[in-house]
Structure formats: C-alpha cells, structure tokens
C-alpha cells in the first residue's frame, strides 16, 4: 500500500510518500511544494493544485492523508492554510483517492503515543519509524510523513468518488 501525506500551507505544502510491504515501512520520497510570495493567491493555489495532481500521477497512492484545519489564536494566518487545504481536497476529489482526514492530536497520538506531543517528538519518531539517519527537513515534509503514517494506520475516514 502506498500512502501520500499532505501538510497543507499556502507558502509551503509538505508532502511525503511511504509504502507498506510485509510489515516494512520504506520511505519513498518527501518534499515541499513552495509557492512564490510575489504571485497572486490564485496563482499560488493553482500551483499547489498542479503539483499535488503531479504527485498523485507519479506515485499512484492507495490512500492519502491530510491534516484537519487547526488554529488557536490568529484566524488570519489560518485562512491561507484553509485555502490551500481546500485546493488539495479538491484535487484529491478529482483523482478519486480514498482520504483520511486527521486531527493534529490524532496524528501525535498515533506517531508518538501522546496526543499532546511536541512537534520535535513527532519528527524524531518519524525518523525512527522510517529508519532514517536524520529528521526529514523541512518540518512541513516531516509533518507530511507523520500524516502519511497515521493515515495508513487509521484508514479511510472519507471515500472520495
């Protein structure tokens, strides 16, 4: 089973692909989709759509995981993330990939065992789980790998068609 995890953001959308085979969890690849701050919001969102579509075409995931929207203090900073998340959801809907929408605490609990784990703890556990020498960088990519791992463990919460 191939799983694509996505950590949405307008400036930087993290992505990670893992594959499960015979109880092994090899890392396939990870990275970020960076958008140019000099471009309009519409251009940046279109770039995210095109690049997520390219990832889906390239890796043919069996399931995709995406983090639910979470903000605590500044709703203004949450709006661009919500826009990017909406574009990713639309792209996945168009691709027909089963989707697991995961809350931040659910991801932390699955990866670390503690729902209130720190970001550094999640990154370190992903490094250990995937047998990597170093924590994946940038942090959005490490988050996307944690989302992919959690999605593969939790299963589909919503089937897109």
N, C-alpha and C positions, 0 to 999 in steps of 0.2 A: 504494500500500500504506500502510495506517495502522498505526502501531505504538504500543502503550502500554507504557511502562516504569514499574516499581514498585520503590521502595526501601522495604522494609517496616520498621516500627517500631511499638511499642505507643503511644507518646506522639505520634509524628508519622510518618506514612507518606507518603513523597513519591511523586508521580505526574507523568508527562509524556507528551504525545502529539505525535508527529511524523508527517508524511506524506511519502512519496517519490513524486515525479512527474517524469518526464523529467529525471532527474539532479538535480533540485531537492529540497531537504530543508526544506520550510517547517515552522516551529513551529506547532502548532495551539493548544495550551494546556498549562499546567502548574500545579501547586499542591501542597497537602498535605492529608492527612486528619488533623486534630488530634483527639485524644480527651481527654476531661475526666479529670484525675487523681483527682477526687472520686468517680468512678464505679467500680464493681467491674470486675475484669479481664474478666469475661464480658460486661458491658455495653460495654466498650471494644472488645472483639473483634467483637461483633455490629455495632457502628457501623462498623468497618472493612469487614466483610463487605458491609453495605448500601451503603456509599459506593463500594466497588470495583464492586459489581454495577451501581450507577448510572452509573459511568464507562464500563463495558462497554456498557451500553444506549445511552448518549449518543453514544459515539464509534465503536462497532462496529469495534474493531480487528481487523486481519487476523492479527496476531501480538502476543504480549505477552512482555516480558522481565522477569525478576525475578532479583535478586542471590541467590546461594547464601549460606548462613549462614557467617559468618566471625567468629571471636573468638580473641583471642590470650592474654589474661590473666585476665579476670574472667568466668567462666562464668555467674555470677548475672545479669549485665547482658545476656547472650546469650539467656537464657530468654524474656523478654518479646518480643524480636525474633523468636525461633523461633516463638512462639505467633502473632504477627501474620503471619509468613510462611506458617504453616500455614493460617490463615484465608484469606489471599489465594490460595494454591494451591487450596484447596477451592472458592473462588468461581470461579476460572478453570476448574477442572474441571467445575463445574456449567454453565458458559457454553459449554464446548466450544471454547475458543480455543486455537490452537496456542501452545506455550510454549517459550521459550528460557530455560534456567537458566544463569546466567552467574557465574563466579567473579570476585571483585574484580580480580585481576591480569589476567584476560582482558578486562575492561571497560577497564582502564587501557591495556593494550597496544593495543586497537582504537582508542580515542579519541586517545591521546597518542603511541602508538608505543613506549612504555616500560612494562613490566609493573610496575615499582616507582615509577611516577609519583606525585607528591604530589597530594592532593585539590584544591589550588588550580590545579594544571596541568590536571587533568581539567575543572574548571569553566571555565577560560579557553578550552580547546579547544572545549568545547561552545558557548560564546559565539561563537567564530569560525565553527565549522561551521554553526551555525544563523543566522549573520549578525545577532546581537543586539548592541545597544549596550552592554548591561550583563550581567554574570553573573547568571543566574537565582537568585533568592532565595526561600525559604530554601535552605540547602545540600541538604536532602533532595530538593527538587524538581530542583535541578541534577543530582544523582546519578541521579534517575529519568530525566531526559532522556538522560544518558550511557548508561544501561541500555537505553533505547528505541533509541538509535542503534546500540549494539552488537548488540542483538537483530536489528535489521533487516539488519545486515551479516553476522552469523554464521548466521542462520537458525534453524530449529526444532531443538531438541535432544530434545524430547519432545512428542508429539502427544497432547493430552487429548481424550477422547471420552466 
